């Protein structure tokens, strides 16, 4: 009779303990050394078992920090008004943003088309990481017409909030004019930021937001970790 590989038995045991509530979403699992001692195996075998749990989205790993029980996916509405902090807070999670880069540069062809800019026009590009309960759920890049929003970078550095920065610039409300969703595989850089495996499924959203007069104010691209977010579509 064929024997079950030890790593599969370890993975099944840990999965059962997680399912039974011994470890809750966000909890850190014992270290590889502790698990190796518990099961009487080497760390390579433990690593194989943890890799299987990662592939099945039961746990996720953070480089240098260990393995953690995966969170329940966060509901994230995509409608006329997409507000990160509001959406995440409504799902019962603590929202946060990390600024990765802020630069002013020439607009790309796609950005010019979306924002109605000319070939010599410049944009403010805001790259960041969105988190829920401290776990990264999405990478994003938001692009704004620089001529209209000269002081926007300072406001973004101060708050990290697009809504607050646009309000400070005189845009009291903005709505989503268009959204395109496409399934992708995470590249190495995206995987590093999102703490997922390279090639793991992600969902890319491309959208244009407009002010009350219908003028484009933001062209945004967001890459959501596929196992951490449930996108819901609605009118609001």
C-alpha positions in Angstrom: 0.0 0.0 0.0 1.3 3.4 -1.0 2.2 5.6 2.0 1.1 9.2 2.3 4.1 11.6 2.0 5.0 13.0 5.3 4.7 16.6 4.1 1.1 15.9 3.0 0.3 14.6 6.4 1.8 17.7 8.1 -0.2 20.0 5.7 -3.4 18.1 6.4 -2.8 18.3 10.2 -2.1 22.0 10.1 -5.1 22.7 7.7 -7.3 20.7 10.1 -6.1 22.7 13.1 -6.7 26.0 11.3 -10.2 24.8 10.2 -10.9 23.8 13.8 -10.1 27.3 15.1 -6.8 26.5 16.8 -5.3 29.3 14.7 -7.4 32.3 13.7 -7.1 34.5 10.6 -4.0 36.6 10.9 -2.4 34.3 13.5 1.3 33.4 13.1 2.0 29.6 12.9 4.9 28.1 14.8 8.3 28.5 13.2 9.7 26.0 10.8 12.1 24.8 13.5 9.3 24.4 16.0 7.1 22.5 13.4 10.1 20.3 12.5 10.6 19.4 16.1 6.9 18.7 16.7 6.6 16.4 13.7 10.1 14.9 13.9 11.1 15.9 10.4 13.6 18.2 8.8 12.8 21.8 7.9 12.7 21.0 4.2 9.8 18.7 4.8 8.0 21.4 6.8 8.7 23.9 4.1 7.1 21.6 1.5 4.0 21.3 3.7 3.8 25.1 4.2 4.2 25.7 0.4 1.2 23.4 -0.2 -0.9 25.5 2.3 0.3 28.7 0.5 -0.7 27.3 -2.9 -4.2 26.5 -1.4 -4.4 30.0 0.1 -4.7 28.6 3.6 -1.7 30.5 4.8 0.6 33.2 3.5 4.2 33.8 4.2 6.1 37.0 4.8 9.8 37.0 4.1 11.7 37.0 7.4 8.5 37.0 9.5 7.0 33.5 9.0 3.7 31.9 8.0 0.3 33.4 8.9 -3.2 32.1 8.6 -4.9 33.7 5.6 -7.6 36.3 6.2 -11.1 35.9 5.0 -11.4 37.9 1.7 -12.3 41.5 2.2 -15.5 42.6 0.3 -14.6 45.6 -1.9 -17.4 47.3 -3.8 -16.7 48.7 -7.2 -19.4 51.2 -8.2 -19.9 54.9 -8.9 -17.9 55.9 -5.8 -14.8 53.8 -5.0 -13.4 54.9 -1.7 -10.7 52.6 -0.2 -10.9 53.6 3.4 -14.7 53.5 3.4 -14.9 50.2 1.7 -12.4 48.4 3.9 -13.8 49.9 7.1 -17.3 48.8 6.1 -16.0 45.3 5.8 -14.8 45.4 9.4 -11.1 45.8 8.7 -8.6 48.5 9.6 -7.6 50.3 6.4 -4.1 51.7 5.8 -2.0 53.0 2.8 1.7 52.9 2.3 3.2 55.5 -0.1 5.7 53.7 -2.4 6.5 56.6 -4.8 5.3 60.0 -5.9 6.7 61.7 -9.0 5.7 64.3 -11.6 6.5 63.3 -15.2 5.3 63.3 -18.7 2.0 61.5 -19.3 2.0 58.1 -21.1 -0.2 57.7 -24.2 -2.8 55.7 -22.1 -2.8 58.4 -19.4 -3.1 61.2 -22.0 -6.1 59.4 -23.6 -7.8 58.8 -20.2 -7.3 62.3 -18.8 -7.7 64.3 -22.1 -4.1 65.6 -22.0 -1.7 66.7 -24.7 1.7 65.2 -25.6 3.6 67.7 -23.6 1.4 67.6 -20.5 2.7 66.2 -17.2 1.0 64.2 -14.5 1.5 63.4 -10.8 1.9 59.6 -10.4 1.1 58.1 -6.9 2.2 54.5 -6.4 1.1 52.8 -3.2 0.1 49.7 -1.3 -3.3 49.3 0.3 -3.6 47.2 3.4 -6.4 45.7 5.5 -5.6 44.8 9.1 -1.9 45.2 8.2 -2.1 42.7 5.3 -1.5 44.0 1.8 -4.5 43.5 -0.4 -3.7 45.7 -3.5 -1.0 47.7 -5.3 -2.2 50.8 -7.1 -1.0 53.7 -9.2 -3.2 56.8 -9.4 -2.4 59.5 -12.0 -3.6 63.1 -11.9 -3.2 66.1 -14.3 -0.3 68.1 -12.9 -1.4 71.5 -14.4 -4.7 71.4 -12.6 -3.5 70.0 -9.3 -0.1 71.6 -8.7 0.0 71.0 -4.9 -1.5 67.5 -5.0 1.8 65.6 -4.2 2.2 67.5 -0.9 -1.4 66.7 0.1 -0.9 63.0 -0.8 2.3 62.8 1.2 0.5 64.3 4.2 -2.5 62.1 4.2 -2.0 59.2 1.7 -5.7 59.7 0.8 -6.7 60.5 -2.7 -10.2 61.7 -1.5 -8.7 64.1 1.0 -6.0 65.4 -1.4 -8.6 66.1 -4.2 -10.9 67.8 -1.7 -8.0 70.1 -0.6 -7.6 70.9 -4.3 -11.3 71.9 -4.7 -12.8 68.6 -5.9 -15.5 68.0 -3.3 -16.8 64.8 -5.0 -15.8 62.5 -7.9 -17.3 59.5 -9.4 -16.2 56.5 -11.5 -16.8 57.0 -15.2 -15.4 53.7 -16.3 -13.9 50.4 -14.9 -12.2 47.5 -16.6 -11.4 44.3 -14.8 -8.8 41.8 -16.1 -7.3 38.7 -14.6 -3.5 38.6 -14.4 -0.6 36.6 -12.9 1.5 38.5 -10.4 5.0 39.4 -11.6 8.0 39.3 -9.3 7.7 42.9 -8.0 3.9 42.6 -7.5 4.4 39.4 -5.6 7.0 40.9 -3.4 4.8 43.8 -2.4 1.6 41.7 -2.0 3.5 38.9 -0.2 2.2 36.3 -2.6 3.9 33.8 -4.9 5.1 35.0 -8.3 2.5 33.9 -10.8 -0.4 33.9 -8.2 -3.7 35.2 -9.5 -4.4 38.9 -9.2 -7.1 41.1 -10.6 -6.3 44.4 -12.3 -8.8 47.2 -12.3 -8.4 50.2 -14.6 -10.6 53.2 -14.0 -11.2 56.8 -14.7 -12.7 59.2 -12.1 -14.4 62.5 -13.1 -15.5 65.6 -11.1 -19.0 67.0 -11.0 -18.5 68.6 -14.4 -17.5 65.3 -16.0 -13.8 66.3 -16.3 -11.3 63.5 -15.7 -9.4 64.0 -12.4 -7.8 60.5 -11.9 -6.6 57.6 -14.0 -6.0 54.6 -11.8 -4.8 51.1 -12.0 -5.1 48.7 -9.1 -3.8 45.1 -8.8 -5.8 43.1 -6.1 -4.4 40.0 -4.5 -6.9 37.4 -5.8 -7.3 35.5 -2.6 -7.7 38.5 -0.3 -10.4 40.6 -1.9 -13.9 39.8 -3.2 -14.9 42.6 -5.7 -18.6 43.4 -5.7 -20.2 45.5 -8.4 -23.0 48.0 -7.7 -24.4 51.4 -8.7 -23.2 53.4 -5.7 
